[in-house]
Amino acid sequence: MNIISKAMIPLYIGRATPYYNNPYLGSEETEILVALIASVQPKIVFEFGVQLGRTARMLLGRIASIEHYIGIDVPFEHMPALPVQKSEVPATPGLYARDDQRFSLLICNGTQRLEPDMLEPCDAVFIDGDHSRAAVLHDSRLARALVRPGGIIVWHDYGNTATEVAEALDQLVLEDWPLLHVYRTWLAYCRC
């Protein structure tokens, strides 16, 4: 996978919004994520693995072009493919974003049951849900089918050895996906 320097991504100065401490996505990665998503001026955004909605809240507060943000997660009793992720299954998915009228929540027993014709086309997808190889591959292909030309897909946890994200994304690179890894972060992305 090609590596891109953080300095090559201009930080996005948008509307101020409170920063909800996110134990999974630090402040530097959050700023890079905001810049990447904002770079396509999205109207429709999906987040696979919305968790408590901290990232959704940040993106909704900082990117004025967003008209609809769809957060997808699993019910609390769901058993993830990777046992290390059980503690990440939220009791209240989307909690921090649910007061924003642009936010919608879709609860399903894993995204692998979702097909492109079940969801609307979008401009950006953030993939940070089930980190098993099979799920990341499915979510990536689903995202690519949904994202309109000129859009972006961003993944979290590339390089996290407790997950199978790197294995899945490295396979996509072998399939000629133009993925870039943001140096010294767990973020990777692809412009569509």
N, C-alpha and C positions, 0 to 999 in steps of 0.2 A: 504494500500500500504506500502511496506517496504521502509525504509528510509536509505540512504547511506550518509556517511559524505563526505564533499568536499575533506577532506584530503585523502580519499581512492582512489581518481582519480588523477593519476600522471599527472602533467601538461605537455603538449606537447611542446617541443622546436623545432620549425620548421623554415622555411624561414621567414625572417622578411617581414612584409607588413604594409603599413600604416593602422592605426585604424580609420575607419570611424565612428564618433560618432553616435551611434545607440540609439535613445530614447526608444526603446522597449526592447533591450537586452544590459544590461550593460557590462562593461569590464570584471568583474568577471564571469558572466554567459557566455560571449563569450569565455573566456579561457577554461572553463569547457566544453563547446560545442566543441571547437577545439579538446580537449583531447579525448572526447568520440568518435567523428567521426574518428579521426586519429587512434584510437585504433584498428580499423578494416582494416586499410590501403585500403580505398575504391578506386575503379576505377570509378564507376558510383555513383553519388549522386543526389537525388531529394530534392528539397525544396518546400513544399506546402506553399505558401504565401511568395514569394520572396521579396515583397515590392520593395524598391529601390535598392536592391541587395547588401546592406552593409554586411550582413552575408555571402552571396555567395562570395563576393570579399575577405573577411577575410579567409574563408575556402580555396578558390582557391590559395591564396597567402601563406598559411601556410602548406598545405598538398600536398606534391609533388606527391603522388600516384594518385591523381584525374586526370582522363583522360576526363571525360565528366560530366558536372554539369548542370542539368535541373532545371530551376526555373519556377515555375508555379504560375500564378496570374490571376486576373480578369481585365476586361476593366474598365476604369475610371467611366463609367456610372453605373456600377454594384451596386446593393443595397444589402449589406450583411444582413444575417438573424438577427444579433444583431446590432441594430442601433448604439451602442457605437463604432462599428468598421468602420463606414462610413468615418471617418477622416483618416483612415489608408489605404484607397484605393489609390494607387499611380497613378499619372498622367503619369509617365514614369517608368513602372516596369522594374527592372533589370538594371537601369541606371549605377550603380557603377561597375557592373560586365560585361557589354556588350562588353568591349574592350578585354576581355580574350577569345581567340579562343575556349577554352574548354566549354564556357558557351552557353547554348541555353535557349530561353525563350518560354514558352507555355502559351498563353493567352486563357482562356476559361471562360464561365459564371458559375464558380463554379466547384470544383473537383468532385461533386456528379454525374456528367455525365461521368466521366472517369471510365473505367474498366481495369483490369490488362492486358488484351490482347491488349490494346491500347498503352501501355508503355513498355519499355524494363526492364528486370531484373536489379537490382541494388544492391549496397552494403550498402548504408546508406540512410535514409530519415529523414529530419528535418521537422516536422509538426508545422507550425506557421501561418496558414491561417485563414479560417473561424472558429471562436471559438464557434459556436453553437454546442450543444450536437450531433445533427444528423450529422453534417459535420465532427466533430472530430471522431465519430465512423466510418463513411464511410472512411475518410482519413486513419485511423488506420488500418482498414481491407484491404484497397487497398495497403498500405505500406507493410503490412505483406505478402500479396500475391506477391509483387515485390521483397522484400529483400531476397537475397540468404542466405543459411545457413552460420552462422558466421558473419552476418551483424548486423546492429543496426538501431533502430528507436528512435528518440529523439523528445520530445514534449516540447513546451514552453507554459507558462501561467498556469501550474498546481498550483492551490492555488490562482489564481487571481479571486477574487469574482465577478468581472465585466464580467466574461466569464463563459461558461459551460464546460470548459476543465476538471476540476476535476470530475464533475459528469460523464462525458463520460469515463474517465480513470478509475474511481472507478468501473464502470460497467465492463470494460475489466478485472480488477482484479478479479471480481466475476466469470468471464469466464475463470479464470486460466491463464491469461497472466502474465508472470513474470516481472512486472513493478517495477522499483525502482525510488524513488523520491530523488533528491539530496538536502540534508538538507539545509534549509535557502535560497533556490533558487526557481524559478518557472520552473525548469527543471525536467523532468522525462524521463526515457529511458527503453528500452527493447532490450536485445540481442536475436537475432533470431537463 
